[in-house]
Amino acid sequence: MSTLRDYLPLNWTTALYRCLAGGLVLALAACASLPSQQEVTSTEAVLPVPLVAGTAATDARAAFRQVFCPLALSERGSGGEGSCEQWLWRLEDEPAAGLPQSLPPLRPSLRVFVVGGAFSGCFGDASLAYRRGLQSLQQAGLPVRSIAIESRSGDQRNAELIARALQAQPPAPGQQTLLIGYSKGAVDILSFLATYPELAAAVDAVVSVAGPVQGSQVASRGAWAYDTFLASAFAGRCDPGDGLVVDSLLPETRQAWLEQHPLPAHIRYYSVVAVTTEEHIARGLRLSWQLLAGESRLNDGQLVPREGLIPGSALLAYANSDHWGVAIDIEDELTFFAARPDTTAFPRSILFEALLRYVGADLEPDHVSDFR
């Protein structure tokens, strides 16, 4: 197991980081407490902005729950209903579930590509999004894989890498393509769609999981610190790329980009956001949670819900997780900074499989009415 010191350069900056970390722990003791479960569940969801003015946003939480929960219950065995309900928030405005549906199958004709987040190349396999879910489904013979990016580069560079990967693997007749972006990976995917329309024409669906689609206030607060101090902290650990990883996540940058780049209309978009309570927030995300609490006490330590919604997307879930836990098992690598009061891990592989099953069914014309 590693701690943050294993990834920092052995020079004067190391002492600075350790001092900052110590001061951070002391400062957090005086911070406001995180929201209670009752506070979360008594809140109404922030919904994606419709692409067409005057139309209703697509709220697919109840339908997605019907896919996620059977998988969670099967995995947890005798855990009962609570083993599902504890991971997907049921906010007070969630629509009532429709008639029970049979669990949609995993479709071998659905190609799935996962794009990870910022710094995903810097902390070993534990920072790879849905790595265990990918391994399991690959072993089952399904066409799922991750796309290697430069995790410290901006969205335009990674859009190019996504384009290269998809160009090298064109779909076979009858295949459909789903792109899943975790954190900044969602931003990289959207940039790819706008920059490479010929390749985007073969994409059928995009899912953002905790993606800073609208930018991140945390990036605004942290851009100077990254450029001044932290950029050198990863020397020898991961490729520096073009150095635009944080700058590309600034709210003004992302919002201007969205205004200038209409998303391809033929693609179906889906969003998963995360908010959590005291039990499930990582130690290293507490300060950033506090920074965001001025706008919304419901956040994942990196994003407030509105920042994570693709315009025109279907909202699939409010996950009960912090920003890391919803996709990566970073606690296996950074045992101190990723430690949480409740050590029960969010069921990442279940969420990943549920996304594939749900979207696969939603892309089938005969089943659209059942799952939208």
N, C-alpha and C positions, 0 to 999 in steps of 0.2 A: 504494500500500500504506500501511496505517496502523499505528501503534503505540498502546499504551495511552494515551500522553500526549495523543493527539488526541481522546480521549473524556473527559478529566478537566477540571474547571473550572479556570480560570486564577486561582487564589487560593491561600491558604496551604495548602489540602489537597493541591494538586499537589506541592508540595515534600515534604510528608509521604509521599505515595504513592511518589515517586521514591526517597526514603531507604529506605522499607520494601522496595521492589523490589531496591535494591542490597544491603541486608542479607540479603534472602532468597536471592539468588544465592550470597552467601558462605556462608550457613548450609547451603545444600543441598550444598555441597562435602563436608561432613562427614557427610551422611546415609548410611544403609545403602543398599547397592545394590538395584536392583530384582530380582525373581526371574528366574532363567534359564529357558530353554525347557524344560529337563529338569525343573526344579522344578514348573513349571505342569503339564506333561503327566503327571507322576507323582501328581497330586492327583485326588481324587474330587470330582465336582460336588456343589454344594449344590442340592437339588431343591425345587421348590415344595411347600408344605404342602398335602396334600389337603384338600378341603372336607369330606369325609366321613371321620371317624375310622376307621382300620382298613383303608382302601383305599390302593392304591399310587399314588405320584406318577406323572404322565405324563412320560416321558422321550422326546422326539421328536427328539433330536439326530441320530441316524443317518438318520432319514427326511428331515429338513430338509437334511442334507448332500447327499442325493441330488438335491435341487433346486438348491441353491446351487452345487455344484461344476461341473455342466455349464455353467452360465452363466458362472462364473469362468473355466473353461478356454476357452470360446469367446471371451471378451473378451480373455484374455491370449495367445491364439494359441498359439505354440510354447512357452509357459511351462511346460507339463507339469503333472504332478500337484501339484508344490510350490506352484504358483500358487493352488491351492485350499486345500491343507492349511495354508499359512502364515496364513490369515485366519480359519479356524474351528479352535479348539483341539480336539484329539482327546484328551480326558482318559482316564485309565486305566480308568474305569468306563463309558465310552460303549458302549452296546449294539452288537452286530454289525449291520451293514447287512443288510437283507433282500434279496430278489431285486431286480435292477435294474428300475426303473420308467421308463416314458417321461416326458419332461418335461411336467408339467401345463401347460395353456395359461393365458394371461391371459384372464380372463373379462370381457367387456364388461358383463355383468349384475352385476358386483361393484363397487359404489360404494366408493371409498376416500377417507377424510378423514384428513389428517395434522395433528396438534397438536404444535407445537414446545415448546421448553423455556424455562426462566427466562432472561430478558434477551435473548430471541431477536429482540426488536425494537430492540435497542440497538446492533448492530454490522453493520448493513447486510444485504445479501442473503446474505452468507457465513454468517450465523447461522441461516438458514432450513433446517430439517431436510429432507434429501433433495430439495433444490431442483432439482438436475439430473435426478434420477430422475423427479421430478414433471413437469418440462418435457418430457422424452423421451416419457413415456407419454401425456401430454396431446396431444402432436403426433401420436401414433399413434391418437388418437381414444378413449382410455380415460377413464372418468369418475373421475379422480383430482384432488384439489385439497387445499390446506391451509386450515385454519380460522384466521382472525386472532384472536389473543388479546391480552390486556394482559400483557406478559411480566414485569411487576413486581408484578402483583396475585396474590392468593391463589387457592386452588383454587375457592372458591365463586363468585367473580366470573367466573372463566374458564369454570366450568360453565354459567353463564348465557349466556355468549357462544357456547359450543358448542351449547347448546339453541336459541338464535336461528338459528344457521347451519343446523342440521338441520331446524328447523321451516320455514325458508324453502325447503328443498329436500327435500320428502318423496320417498320412493322410488316409482318407477313399479312397476306390477305385474310381478312376477317378479324384481325387483332385490333384492339383498342388500347389507348395509352393513357395512363394516369400518372401524374406527377404529384408527389407529396413533398412539401417543403416545411421543414422544421425551423423555427426561428428565422434567422436571416435567409435561410434556404428558400423561404417563400418569396422574399424580395428578389432573390436571384432568378427564380423561376418566372416571375412576372416580367422582369427585364428581358429574359430570353424570349418570351412570347412576343414582346413588342419589337425586339431587335431582329428576330429571325422569323418573319411571318410564314415563309415557305415551310419551315420545319414545324412551326406552331400549328400549321394546318392539319398535322397528323396527331395532335394532342386532343383528347376528348374531355379530360377532367383534370382539375387542379384542386388540391387540398392544402390549406394553410393550417399548420398546428403552431399556435403561439407565435405567429409570424408578425414582425413589426411592419405591417403593410402600410400603415399610416405614419411610420416613423416611431421613434422611441424617445421619450423625454430623458430617459437614462443616458442615451447617447449624447444628448445636448449637454448634460451635466458632466459626462465623462470624456468628451472629445479631447479637451486640453490635456487631461491627465494621461490619456493613452498616448497622444502624440509626444508629450514631454517625457514621460517616465516609462510607461508600460510597453511601448513598442520594442524596446531593447530587452525586455524581460523574457521574451520568447526566443531569443537568439539561440540557435542550436536545437530548439524544440520543434519548430515548424517553419515552413517557408514564409518569408515576410510578405510575399505577394506584392501588390502595388501600394499597400499601406492604407487603403481607403475603406477598410472594413467599418470603422465607426462613422466616418464622414458620410457614408452612403446610407446611414440609418437616421440621420438628422430629420426631425419632423418636417422642416421646411423643404428639405430635399425630396423626401418621399411624396409629400402632398403636391408639390409642383410637378413631380414626375407623373403622378396619377392624373393630374389635370391635362397634361400634354400627351398622354399615351392611353387612348381608349383600349380597354381590354378586348381581345377577340371575342366576338359574340357567339361563335359556335361552340365554345368551351363551357362546360359546367363547372362552377366554382363552389367550394365548400370551405367553411371556417370552423376551427375548434379553438376556443380561448380557454385560459386557465385562471382560476382565482383560488386562494387557499386560506387556511386558518393557521393558528399557532403550531398545531401538531405537525404540519407538513411543509413548513418553510425552512429552507436550508439556511444554515448560519451565514453563509456568504451572500445571501440575498436579502437579509434583514434590513440593511441600510438602504438599499435601493427600493425595497418595499416602502420604507418610511418616506423616501423622496417622492414616491408616487401617491402616497396617501393623501396629499393635499388636494389632488383631483378626485381620487377614488380610493377608498379603503379596500375595495375589491380589486386586487391586482395580483400578479404572479411573481412580483419581485423584479420584473423587467418591463412589463407592459400593463397598461390598463385595458379593459376589454375593447374599447372603441379603436385602439391602435392596431388590434389584431384581426380586424374584419376586412375581407376583400369586398369591395363594392359589388353589389349584385350577387353575392354568394348566398348559399343556404347555411344558416347557423346550425351546426350539428350538435354542439355540446359546450357546456361550461364544465370543464374538468376540475376536479378537486386536487390540484397539484400546484407546485411552484413551477417556475419557468423551466428549470432543468428536469425535474422529475417526470414531466409529461412525455419526454422522449428519450432521455439519456440517463444511463446509470453511472453518473459521474461520481457518486459516492464510493464506488469501487476504487477510484483513483485518488480523489481529494477527500480523504476521510474526515478531516477537520472541517473544512469550509463547506462541505456538502452534507454534514451531519444534520439530522432533523430530530425533534423530540420523539416523534413516532417513526420508528425505523421500518415500518411496513411500506414497501415500495409500491408506487402507483403501477397498476397493471399495464405496462407499456405495450407488451406483445398483444394483449387482448385488444387494446385500443387500435393498434395497427391492423390486426386482422379484421376488426369490426369496420374500419374504414374501407378496406378492400371489399368486404362483403356488401356493405351498404352502397358504395359507389358503383360496384359491379351491377347490382340490381337496378340502381337508378338509371344506368345507361342502357338497360334493356327496355325497348319501347313498350313492351307488353306489361311492364311492371312500374312504369313511372307513377301512376296514380296511387300505387300502394306505398311508395317510399318517399313521396315528396309532400 
